[in-house]
């Protein structure tokens, strides 16, 4: 796996182990919150809801490679996708009453 924001991360069988940035696993791919923490206050055009997170795991435990699992957003968080940009997903979260669409980028996995 190649990513500048991860101090030590590696894949072992069906889990990712190491120090964990905010991650979401969707459609058999791992996505990490964008390095700039990018988000939008309005839903970007062309986004389609593809599901909701089913489980939140601890950011200190091994990250399971299970679809719609995250170590950063709560269970039930809506996940959005733009077919023209498969390397990106968005998590719809509410922070202090404000809706945000937080950008996650797909990690390059070896």
C-alpha positions as a printed Julia matrix, in Angstrom:
110×3 Matrix{Float64}:
   0.0     0.0     0.0
   1.37    3.42   -0.86
   0.21    6.48    1.06
   2.08    9.43    2.51
  -0.34    9.98    5.41
   0.15    6.59    7.0
   3.12    6.11    9.28
   3.1     2.34    9.21
   0.39    0.37    7.5
   0.4    -3.01    5.84
  -2.09   -5.59    4.74
  -2.23   -9.02    6.34
  -4.82  -11.47    5.01
  -8.23   -9.84    5.49
  -7.27   -6.93    7.77
  -5.18   -3.78    7.56
  -2.83   -3.37   10.51
  -0.79   -0.44   11.79
  -1.53    3.17   12.69
  -4.93    4.13   11.35
  -6.06    7.26    9.6
  -9.82    7.69    9.02
 -10.81    4.83    6.69
 -13.93    3.43    5.04
 -14.02    0.1     3.19
 -16.53    0.13    0.31
 -17.0    -2.22   -2.64
 -13.83   -4.16   -1.79
 -11.68   -1.01   -1.76
 -10.17    1.01    1.09
 -10.72    4.77    1.13
  -8.92    7.28    3.36
 -10.12   10.77    4.27
  -8.5    13.28    1.91
  -5.18   14.67    3.08
  -6.66   18.16    3.28
  -9.77   17.04    5.13
 -11.83   18.29    2.17
 -15.58   18.53    2.56
 -18.56   20.26    0.93
 -21.53   21.87    2.63
 -23.82   20.91   -0.26
 -24.0    17.57   -2.0
 -21.69   17.67   -5.05
 -23.46   17.09   -8.36
 -23.74   13.56   -9.79
 -23.36   11.85   -6.42
 -25.49    8.77   -5.84
 -26.05    7.11   -2.51
 -24.5     3.64   -2.57
 -25.14    2.58    1.0
 -24.58    3.25    4.66
 -21.86    2.17    7.03
 -22.87   -0.95    8.94
 -20.22   -0.85   11.63
 -17.67    1.46   13.22
 -14.52   -0.14   14.6
 -11.91    1.36   16.91
  -9.19    3.38   15.21
  -6.63    1.44   17.26
  -7.8    -2.08   16.31
  -6.93   -3.92   13.11
  -9.1    -2.54   10.3
 -11.26   -5.33    8.84
 -11.77   -5.49    5.11
 -15.56   -5.64    5.32
 -17.74   -3.57    3.02
 -19.27   -0.46    4.6
 -17.1    -0.62    7.73
 -15.31    2.49    9.02
 -13.03    3.5    11.85
 -14.09    7.14   11.7
 -17.77    7.64   10.89
 -20.68    6.21   12.87
 -22.81    3.27   11.87
 -25.56    4.42    9.52
 -23.48    7.14    7.82
 -24.62    7.6     4.22
 -21.94    6.93    1.59
 -22.04    8.58   -1.85
 -20.2     7.89   -5.1
 -19.66    9.62   -8.45
 -19.45    7.08  -11.3
 -17.12    9.45  -13.18
 -14.66    9.5   -10.24
 -14.41    5.94   -8.87
 -11.34    6.89   -6.83
 -13.52    9.05   -4.53
 -16.39    8.5    -2.13
 -18.15   10.91    0.21
 -19.45   10.35    3.72
 -22.42   12.51    4.73
 -21.87   13.61    8.32
 -23.35   16.24   10.61
 -20.96   18.37   12.67
 -22.51   20.79   15.17
 -25.77   20.76   13.2
 -24.03   21.35    9.84
 -24.24   18.72    7.09
 -20.91   17.96    5.41
 -19.95   15.67    2.56
 -16.45   14.52    3.51
 -14.16   13.36    0.72
 -12.35   10.02    1.0
  -9.79    8.93   -1.63
  -9.14    5.34   -2.65
  -5.85    3.9    -1.41
  -3.54    2.21   -3.87
  -3.33   -1.36   -2.62
  -0.63   -3.71   -3.79
